[in-house]
Amino acid sequence: MTDTNGKVLQLYITKSDKEKTRIPKECVHLDQQGVQEDKFYAKDSKRAILITSKESYELAQNNAIDIDSGILGENILIDINPYALLPGDRLQIGDALLEITQNCTLCKGLTSINAKLPKLLKNDRGIFAQALNSANICKGDSVILLNR
């Protein structure tokens, strides 16, 4: 795999289960526990950071499903497709070094958005990563897909 460059388009957190709205942020702080201030922070470091590509939203739009960014539950929306990365692969976003832990599993929440979404985004919803260092990530930061 060669290095691929992209950038961060959007950043999101969710405060609680009661509050379904994704809160857009200009910058977020990551550490080994996940995205600080997010409801999943310090719960499961292997599933604490969800990265999604704009291609997921384009796939939905090309299938007549109009959804706003953030609705797929991502913390980080990027403009390149990282879905071919495998557990153990790494990427650098700004000053943050992240390691891919697994593909994002589909949840029932997608069905409530649109019944076609789970099947459509089966392999294209996102990837989970864990932070290997403490760092801030901001909109516009560079994204570099690295070799293992």
N, C-alpha and C positions, 0 to 999 in steps of 0.2 A: 504494500500500500504506500503510495506516495503522499507527502504532506499536502493537505488541501486546506485552503484558506477560505474563511467566511467571516460573518459577523453576527453579533447578537442583535436581534430585531426588537424583542420585548422581554421583560422580566415580570414574574408574577409571584405573589404569595396568597395564601388563604389563611385567615386567622383562626377559624373554628369550623366544626361540622355544621353548626347552625347557620353560619354565614357562607353561603354557596358562592358568592361573588368573588371572583379572582381580583385581587388588588394589584394594578400595574405599579411597577416601581422603576425609578431611574437606575438605581443600583441595589444590589443585595449583597449581604455578607455570607460567605460560605465557610464552614469549617468541617472537621471530620464527622460532625453530627448532622450535617445537612445545611439547609438554608435557614439562617436565623430569622425569627419571627413567623415562620411558616408553621402550620398546624402539624406537619410531619417531622418537625425538627426534633432530634434526639429520640425518635421512635424506632427506626430501622435504618441504619446508615447505608445499607445496600439499596434501599428504595426511597431515600430521602430527597433525591434531586431528579426531576424528570425533565429531559431535554426532548424537544419536538422540533421538527423541521417545518418550514413554511410549506413544503411539498405535501404534508398531511392535509393542510387546509385547501391547497389547490386540488388535491384528489377529491375531497368532499365537494368543492365548488364545481368541478368538472362532472360530478354526478348529481348536480342540482340540489346540493345540500349547502345552504348558506349559513355558516357559523362564524362567530367572531373569534379572533385569537384569544387564547387563554381558556377556552371552553373545554379543551382536551385535558386540562389539568396540569399543563406544563409549568415549570418554574422558569425555564429558559427556552425561548423560541429563537431558532437560528435560521440563516438563509441557505445552509447547505444540508445535504442529506447524510446523517451519520448512521443510518439504520443497518449498514453492512458491518459496523463495528461489532466485535465479539467481546464477551466478558474478558477482562484483562487488558483490552486495548485502552489507550489513553488519548485524551485531548486536552489542549490548553485553551482556556478562555480567559483573555486578559492575563492576569497574574495567577489565576487558579489552575491547578493541575487536577484533572478528574480522571477516574478510572471507571470504565463501563462495567456494570455488575450484571445486567440482564436486560432483555427486551421488556418493554412494558406489556403487562398482561391486560387483557380487555376487562372492563368492568361493566356492571349493569347500568351505571350512570350514562354510558354512551347511548344505550337504547332509549333512555328518557329524552335525549336530545333529538335523536332520529333513529328509527328502527333499522335503517340500513348501515349505520355507522360501524357497529361491531364487526360485521363481515367485511366491509369496505376497508377498514383500517387495521385488519387483523395483524399485519406485519409492519404497519406504517403509522402507528400512533406515537411512538416515542421510545426512548431508551432511558434506563435508570443508570445513574452514576453516583459514585461517592467521591467526595473531595479528599485529596491527599494532603492539602495544606489549607491554611486559613488565608482567605483573600476576598477582596471585593470584586464583583463583576458588575459592569455597567452597560447600558444600551450602547451599541456601537463598538463594543470591544471586539477584538479579533478572535476568531475561532480557528484553531489549527488541529487537524486530525493527525495524530502521531502514530508511528509504528510502536509495537510493543517494546 
